[in-house]
């Protein structure tokens, strides 16, 4: 009995390195695809003037995009998604948009119906407190950073208590519908593994975003160009 087990273990030990070596080259491609998809999703959303109010977009220090977040609400709901975050460069976030850091979103059910559904999320980070928290460690929305459902529409008023106080405003798009959505209870954190794949070495998310010296990868071209064209200047 021991011989067959020993034989199987030997085979597994021999095959695992081969599998891992063949799978690793695909990881950078997946992360670059996520970065490209983040740019595509953001452009589609910002090309519709009745989605995110321009005055809020112009006041945002950073923008986070999570394309195709998968949500499953069987028994206990949950969600997981990966995307990218870019911030305005320079002192007080007044410059052009800089190189993105990859991000991860994790959380519980947000009232979704039973079944699986892919939804795009866009988060506007409205102040330095929110940006610093997200770039440093895992942040629980609603606890470590205040979050509110963002108002929608060209003429939507941004001067509400929720938007004035919130560190982060959140939006979602699913099945053609674009709405503000509360993400309280979910967590957001830098995806350090993906950053290593994108930039070729380990670099802290804060350094990627705020140093101003790191060039954005080609896969981030649409994300950065969309932000530069849609909201080139920060307006307090």
N, C-alpha and C positions, 0 to 999 in steps of 0.2 A: 504493500500500500504506500510505503514511504517513497519507493522509487518513482512511481508515476507523478506524485506530488512534487518531488524534487525536480523531475524532468520538466514539468509545467512551469515551475518557478524559474528554472534556468531559461526557458523560452521567453517568458515574460521579461526577465531582466535583459535579455538580448534584444527584444523587440522595442521596448519602451524608449531607449535612446534614439532609435531610428524614427519612431513616431514623433517624438518631441522635436527632433531636428528637422523633420519634414513639415511640421506644423508651424514652427517659429517664423519662417519667412512670410507667412500669411498675416501675422499680427500687424506689422506696419501698414500693410495694405488696408486692413480693416479700419485702423485708426485714421488713416488718410481719407478713406471713404466717409467716415463719420464727419470729418472736418469739412469735406466737400458738401456733404448732405446738409450740414449746419448752414453753410452759406446759401445753398439752394432754398432751403426752408425760409430763412430770414428774408431773402429777396422776394419770394412769393408773398410773404406776409406784408412786408413794407411797401410793396407795389400796390397794395389795396389801401387807399386813403382812409377808408372807414374802419380800419382795424385798430392800430395803436395811434392815439392822438400825438400829433407832431410835437406839441409843447412838452409832453412827457418824455418823448424820445430825446429831445434836445437837452433835457435836464438830467438824463441818465449818465452816470459815471461809467458804467459797464453794462454789457448786454450778454446774456447767457442763452444759448439755443440748445435744446434737446430734441433732435429729430426722431420721430417714430418711437416714442417711449411705449414700451409694452406693458399693458395693465391686465391683470387677471383677477377676477373677483369670485373665484370658486371658494366657497366657505369663508375663507379669510382673504380679503383683498390685498393686493400688493402691486408695486410697480418698480421698474428699474430701467434706467436709461443712461446713455452716455452722449455727451455733446461737447460744446466748446464755449469759452468765455473770452471776450476781448474787452479791454478798457481803453479809455482815452489816455494818451501818454502825457507826460509832463507834470509840472506842479499843479496841484488841485484839479487834476484830470481835465486840463484845458486844451491839450494838444490833439493830434490826429490819433486814429485808432491803431493800437499796437498788436504785437504778436499774441496769438491766443494760447490759453492753457486749456487742456482737455479736462472735462468735468464729469462727475457721476451724480445721478439723482436716484435716491432710493426712498421708498415710503410706503405707507399703508394705503388702503382703499380710500378714494376720494368720492365715494358715492356712485361709482360706475356700475353699470348693469352687469349681470352674470355673463361671463364669456370673456374672450380676449379682444383687445382693441388697441390699435396703435394711434398715438396722439402726439402732435408736435407741441412743445412748450417753449415759450419765450419769456425770459425773466429780465426785467429792467432793475439794475442795482442803482439806487437813487442817491447814495451817499458813501462817504469814505468808510464809515463804520461797517456798512454791509459788505463793501468790497474787501476790506481788510480781513474781516471774519472768514469769508468764503475762501480767500486765498491762503489762509494760514492753516486751517484744519477743517474737520467735518463740522458743519453747522446745521442745527435743527431749526427749521423754519417755524416761526411762531414762538420760539423759546430763546434761542441764541441770536436770532435776527427776526425782526418783525416783518410780516409779509401780508399783503392785501391783494385781492382780486383787482386787476387793473381796469379802469374804465375804458370803454370801447366807443369809437366813433369820432369823426372829424371834429365835431363840436362838443365832445364830452368834456365836462368841466374837470380839470385836474385839481381844483381848489376845494377838495373835500378833506375832512378830518383824516380819513383812512390813507389817502395818498400823501398828505402832508407829513404824516407820522411814519409811514412805512419805510423800512430800509429797502424792501424789494417789492416790486409790483409784478404779478404773474399773469400770464395769458396761456390759453390752449387753443389748438385747432384740431378738430376731428370731424371727418365726414363733411367737410366744407364749412362747418360752423366755427366761427372764431369768437371766443368769449374770454372775459376775465375769470380766473379760477383761483380759489384759495388753496394753497399747498401746505397749510399748517400741519405739522407732524412729520412731514417728509424731511429728508436730510440731503444736503448737497456738499460735495467735497471735491478737491482736486483729484484727478485720475493720474497719479504719478507714473503708473506703469505705461499708460498711453503716451504721456509726455516724453518718456524715455524713448519710446518707439518713434515718435514724431521728430524729436530733436537729436536723437542719437546718443544722448547721455542724460544722466540724472540732473535735472535743474529744478529747484523749488518753483512752484507755481507763481509765487509772489515775484520772484526774480524774472520769470518769463514775461509777466504782464507789465511790471512797473519799471524794469531797468531801462527800457527804451533803446537798448543796444542789440537786442536779439532780432534777427530778421524773421519775418513770418514765412512759413513754408509755402511752396507753390499751391498746396491743397487748400490753403486758407485764403487764396486770392479773392474768391467771390465774397466770402464773409467780410473781409476787410474793405474791399472796394464798395460793397453795398453800404456799409456803415459810413464810409467817407463821403459817399454821394448823398445819402439820405439825411445824415445829421453831421455835417462837417464841423460845426461849432457847438461848443457847450454853452448853454444859456441858463443862467441861474434863475 
